[in-house]
Amino acid sequence: MSDSRTPEESPTGADDGPERPPRYEQVIRWAEYVKANPPEVWGPQQNAVVNGQIESAQAVDVSAEEKQRIRAFARAELDEAADSETESTE
């Protein structure tokens, strides 16, 4: 899903650089919005997004084996991210 407020991807498909993933600016924009507004304003918005993601995931018919494969992949990704954070702080 694209965000019409973000610049179009470059013809080469590159983002702004290795330290600036494609959605970095959107995360920064959300963080600034959260800081500028009380939880009563942004909380329901965030809940709607999360609930929508949960509903979408529940609507997908996935076998038990596929769920296990997805969980294993997620665990491996989280472990790799944690290892990267540990290495960068040392």
N, C-alpha and C positions, 0 to 999 in steps of 0.2 A: 504494500500500500504506500502510495507516495504522499508527500506533504506538499501542497501547492505553494507553501511559503518558503520552501527550501530551494536553493539554486539547483538547476538541472545538473545531472551528472556529466562530467567531462566526456568528450568523445572517446577517450582512451579507457574510461571506466575507473580512473584513479580518484581517490578522495583527496582531502587536503594534505595528506602526508601520513606517515606511519603512526604518529602520536595523536592524530585527530580522526578517529573513526567516523563514518558517514553520519551517524546520529548524534554526535557530540554536541553540536549546537542546540539540538532539540532538548537534550538533557539539561544543558545550561539554562535554556529558556524556561524549562519547567521548574528548575531549582529557584530561579529568580522569581517566578510567579508564586511559588510556595512561600518564599520569604516575604513577599509583598502582600500576601492575602492570608486571612485567618483560616484555620482548618475547616471552619463551617462553610467556606466558599469552595476550597479545592478538594476537600475530603469526599463529598458526594461525586465529584467528577472522577476522582481516582477510583473510587469504588465501582463506578459504572464501567470503567475500562477493565478493571480486574474481573468483575463479574462477567463481562462480555467474553473475556479470554477463557474463563472457566467454562462458560456455556458452550463456547466453540469447541473446546477440548472434549467436553462430555458428549457432544453431538457426533464425534468421530468414532466409528466402530473399529476398535483396535483389539486384536487378540491379546491374550495374557502373555504370550511369548513376545509379541511386539512391545507391550508395556515394559517387560523386563529389559528388553534391548534398549529402549529409550531411557529407562532409569539408569542402566549401566553407563550409557553414553553421557548422561547428565552428571553422574558421579565422577566419571573420568575428567570431564571438562572442568568441574568445580575443583577437583584435586589439582589439575594442571594450573588453574588460575591461582589457587592458594600457594602452590609451589613457586609460581612466577612472582607473586607478591613477596614471599619470604626471601627469594633471591635478590629482589630489587631493594629490600631494606637492609640487606647485609653489607 
